Amino acid sequence: GDGTLQNDKIAMLPVEDCMSAEFAAVIMIYKFDPIKLTLKLPDNSEEEMWEGPTLTHLYSGLSRARVHFTMVLYDYIPDRSLYTDKLLEELRQRRDLCRIIEH
């Protein structure tokens, strides 16, 4: 893409193939597939958490949509990823920004 608005293009594209384009509407179909990480904390203790590319992909989808963004999210497991849970909760309340359909 050359950074121009793509009004006449309807296609299925992986997120990485549309980084410099903008679309009037984006519908993202996303499978939640986190991985388990062990974090070393400043006090040298360890904490386990689940994280994955959800935040990166969600940001990419949101930033490509000029007018409307819908995410079809499947296999989501709440309380697995603190950051993803918080972001999704905020976005669910911002219907003007996006719509999340959980499957």
Secondary structure, 3 states (H helix, E strand, C coil): CCCCEECCCCCCCCHHHHCCCEEEEEEEEEECCCEEEEEECCCCCEEEEEECCHHHHHHHHHHHEEEEEEEEEECCCCCCCHHHHHHHHHHHCCCCCCEEEEC
